[in-house]
Amino acid sequence: MMSLGGIGTAFAQKSQEQLEKERTENQRRITEAAKTLEKTLSDRKATLGELSALQQQAEARQNIIDALSRELARLDSNLSDLARLSSSLERDLSNLKEEYGEMLYATSKTRSYDRLLFLFSSATFDQFLRRLKYLQQYAEMRSEQARQIVSVQKNLEDQQTKLNATRKEKEVLLTEQIAERAKLLALQSDQKRLVSRLNSRASDLRKELDDRKKADQRLEKLIADLIRREMRKTSKSSSSGSGRMALTPETAMISSSFAANKSRLIWPVQVGFISTGFGTHPHPVLKNVTIDNPGVDIQTNEGEKVRVVFDGEVGFVANIPGKKGRIVSVLHGEYITVYAGLREVNVTTGAKVKAKDVIGEVYTDKDGIAQLQFQIWKNNERLDPQAWLFRK
């Protein structure tokens, strides 16, 4: 029973540590999103950036609530187990005390004189030894019974202490969950009000989306031109016309190393959250309208530095009409990373860069939204950056 209790305690500690880890991570996401809201809330015009920040907070709040629900379910299971164990120990203790009482009663009826008579009335010496051993064993049984009673009593007290502590922990978590639900409801109300305001700007949002699509097409053409340029660098390429870049031994090694770091690449900004994921998504406001994102949009703080995610060479630095800020691409063998939405750039085409090198500062628009679009390509195939960045 004690070993099972030890396992249960270790599991509870691990579960509590996991809960704290999840709570800390989600609280970090809430704080980051709150910072991005500081500027947008001072502007009266509703923005998609503000909606993204609210959605980020709401998602993190929901994650906290889900984690608390899992922990509460675990505590309920623990309470049931502890209650059953306590009942079992109480029965064991009652039986032990009853047996011990009967043993004491039987002993009290047997006087020391009777025990001596029992010994010395032995017919043989062997019988004397057997009777002596019997009396010794009987005395040891009484001592062992007493020890068992003390042990079970202690175990029962320990389980009842754990039971009370678990009940208090559950009360604390329930209170916390209620508070988190209230905060989530408030966020959801803010979201509904904001969506209503954004609906009044539907024509503006459609124009913004149209401009974004055209800018994405222009950027895709720039990347295609970059790939063709790299293909022409060597006449030994057997990939000519296939849309694949030729690799030298050096760039082949960089390409292989880049591929090996999938899910471990650093984020291009130290602080921020993904406001729009990769691929096709329903527009957050406009009905029956989709967004096709060639990368991920990372919302961050004003003035945040933009970093290269891996060693490479700057492919191009460009400006595209309709794209907010400047654009930098970096070659990593047959892989390309693209950083769109920079206010200023401090690298030039052909420059060698290392992971974490700062290439510029994120652009903040007139609505106070600081957002970087980050893309990853393998030759002419676009990849989901979220699968390549390390999970915060």
Secondary structure, DSSP 8 states (H G I E B T S, - for coil): -HHHHHHHHHHHHHHHHHHHHHHHHHHHHHHHHHHHHHHHTTSSS--HHHHHHHHHHHHHHHHHHHHHHHHHHHHHHHHHHHHHHHHHHHHHHHHHHHHHHHHHHHHHHS-HHHHHHHHHT-SSHHHHHHHHHHHHHHHHHHHHHHHHHHHHHHHHHHHHHHHHHHHHHHHHHHHHHHHHHHHHHHHHHHHHHHHHHHHTTHHHHHHHHHHHHHHHHHHHHHHHHHHHHHHTT-TT-S-TTTT-----HHHHHHHHHHHHTTTTB--SSSS-EEEE-SEEEE-SSSTT-EEEESSEEEEE-TT-EEE-SSSEEEEEEEE-TTSSSEEEEEEETTEEEEEEEEEEE---TT-EE-TT-EEEEE-B-TTS-EEEEEEEEETTEEE-GGGTB---
